[in-house]
């Protein structure tokens, strides 16, 4: 029994040694000098995360990481898919919808994301909590109080806002038809 175990270990060790000696170093690739990380615009939470990651990577790795801000995550997901960008800071809603694409996944309405099957998760960050906020002296005390009122919900460059608001409304038994969506002014579209 013990001799069988020793023979198996010896055989495994020999296979490993032969594999390491015979594996050509030709397959080793040089590291890039610069990698990119996509983010939302400066001033956003995702830009801060991307900047922090860029600093840590650039200080510790033998290459530079540069932040490439975009109008929103949905605008650079296709670049990640094609390999034109190396990394990106993206929320889970956008990754899910774009990974599966409009033909395979819809949540509460159309899925406007381009299918990006080549995305892979490298690191999961902390959850970014979302909620509806009002002034302290506002008359709204519950979610049902916003029925018939104006709310935000559609940003062309940050498509996940629609899904977040859809989820918030649904948690209070409301639909889009129960509120008035404020259109984004053309001057603020990026």
C-alpha positions in Angstrom: 0.0 0.0 0.0 2.7 2.4 1.0 4.9 1.4 -1.9 2.0 2.1 -4.3 1.6 5.6 -2.8 5.4 6.2 -3.2 5.3 5.0 -6.9 2.4 7.3 -7.7 4.1 10.3 -6.1 7.3 9.5 -7.8 5.5 9.1 -11.2 3.7 12.4 -10.6 6.9 14.2 -9.7 8.6 12.8 -12.8 5.8 13.9 -15.1 5.8 17.4 -13.5 9.6 17.7 -13.9 9.5 16.5 -17.5 6.6 18.9 -18.2 8.4 21.8 -16.7 11.7 21.0 -18.5 10.1 20.5 -21.9 7.7 23.4 -21.8 9.1 26.0 -24.2 9.6 29.5 -22.8 8.6 30.7 -26.2 5.0 30.9 -25.0 5.9 33.5 -22.3 4.7 36.9 -23.3 6.1 40.3 -22.4 4.0 42.3 -20.0 2.4 45.4 -21.6 3.9 48.8 -20.7 0.5 50.3 -20.1 -3.0 48.9 -19.4 -6.2 50.9 -19.3 -9.1 50.9 -16.9 -12.4 52.5 -17.9 -14.5 54.5 -15.5 -17.4 56.9 -15.3 -16.6 60.6 -15.5 -14.3 62.4 -13.0 -16.2 63.2 -9.8 -18.1 59.9 -9.8 -17.7 57.0 -7.3 -16.4 54.7 -10.1 -13.8 57.2 -11.2 -12.5 57.3 -7.6 -12.3 53.5 -7.5 -10.6 53.4 -10.9 -8.1 56.0 -9.8 -7.3 54.2 -6.6 -6.8 50.9 -8.4 -4.7 52.6 -11.0 -2.4 54.1 -8.3 -2.0 50.8 -6.5 -1.3 48.8 -9.7 1.1 51.4 -11.1 3.1 51.6 -7.9 3.3 47.8 -7.5 3.4 46.3 -11.0 6.0 46.6 -13.7 3.6 48.5 -15.9 1.4 51.6 -15.8 -2.4 51.6 -15.4 -4.2 54.6 -16.9 -7.7 55.6 -16.2 -9.9 56.3 -19.2 -13.1 58.2 -18.1 -16.2 57.8 -20.2 -19.7 59.2 -20.1 -20.8 56.0 -18.4 -20.1 52.3 -18.1 -22.4 51.4 -20.9 -20.3 53.4 -23.3 -17.1 51.5 -22.7 -18.4 47.9 -22.2 -18.1 47.2 -26.0 -14.4 48.3 -25.7 -13.8 45.8 -23.0 -15.5 43.1 -25.1 -13.2 43.7 -28.1 -10.0 44.0 -26.0 -9.5 47.7 -26.8 -9.7 48.4 -23.1 -8.1 46.1 -20.5 -10.2 46.7 -17.3 -13.3 48.6 -16.3 -15.2 49.6 -13.2 -18.8 48.6 -13.8 -21.8 47.9 -11.7 -23.4 44.4 -11.5 -26.6 45.4 -13.4 -24.7 46.6 -16.5 -22.4 43.6 -16.5 -25.3 41.1 -16.2 -27.4 42.8 -18.9 -24.5 43.3 -21.4 -23.0 39.9 -20.8 -26.3 38.1 -21.7 -27.4 40.8 -24.2 -30.8 41.9 -25.4 -31.8 38.6 -26.9 -31.3 36.6 -23.8 -32.1 38.8 -20.8 -34.7 41.5 -20.1 -35.6 43.0 -16.7 -38.8 45.0 -16.6 -38.4 46.2 -20.2 -36.0 46.3 -23.1 -32.3 45.5 -22.6 -30.5 48.3 -24.5 -27.0 46.8 -23.8 -24.8 45.5 -26.6 -24.1 41.8 -26.2 -20.6 41.5 -24.7 -19.9 37.8 -24.2 -16.1 38.3 -23.7 -16.4 40.1 -20.3 -14.9 38.4 -17.3 -15.0 39.3 -13.6 -11.5 40.0 -12.2 -12.5 41.5 -8.9 -15.8 42.0 -7.1 -16.0 45.3 -5.2 -18.2 46.4 -2.4 -21.9 46.8 -3.1 -22.9 50.3 -4.1 -26.2 50.9 -2.2 -28.8 53.0 -4.0 -31.9 54.6 -2.6 -34.3 57.5 -3.0 -33.4 60.6 -1.1 -35.5 63.7 -0.3 -34.9 66.9 1.7 -35.5 66.5 5.5 -38.6 68.7 5.4 -40.1 67.0 2.3 -43.6 65.7 2.6 -42.6 62.2 1.4 -42.5 59.6 4.2 -42.9 56.4 2.2 -42.3 55.2 -1.3 -46.0 55.3 -2.1 -45.9 59.1 -1.5 -44.0 59.7 -4.7 -46.9 58.4 -6.8 -47.7 61.1 -9.5 -44.5 63.0 -8.6 -41.4 63.8 -10.8 -38.4 61.4 -10.4 -35.1 60.8 -12.3 -34.7 57.6 -14.1 -33.2 57.8 -17.5 -29.6 58.7 -18.4 -28.4 57.7 -21.8 -24.8 57.1 -20.8 -25.7 55.4 -17.5 -28.3 52.9 -18.4 -28.3 51.1 -15.1 -30.0 54.1 -13.5 -33.3 53.0 -15.2 -33.0 49.5 -13.7 -32.1 50.7 -10.2 -35.1 53.1 -10.3 -37.3 50.3 -11.7 -36.3 48.1 -8.7 -36.9 50.9 -6.2 -40.4 51.6 -7.6 -41.3 47.9 -7.7 -40.2 47.5 -4.1 -43.0 50.0 -3.2 -45.6 48.4 -5.6 -45.2 51.2 -8.1 -44.6 51.2 -11.9 -43.0 53.8 -14.2 -46.6 54.8 -15.2 -47.1 55.9 -11.6 -44.5 58.6 -11.7 -43.3 61.4 -14.1 -39.8 60.8 -15.3 -37.7 64.0 -15.6 -36.0 64.1 -19.0 -32.3 64.6 -18.9 -31.5 68.1 -20.3 -29.5 68.0 -23.5 -26.8 70.2 -21.9 -26.0 67.6 -19.3 -25.8 64.6 -21.7 -22.2 63.5 -22.2 
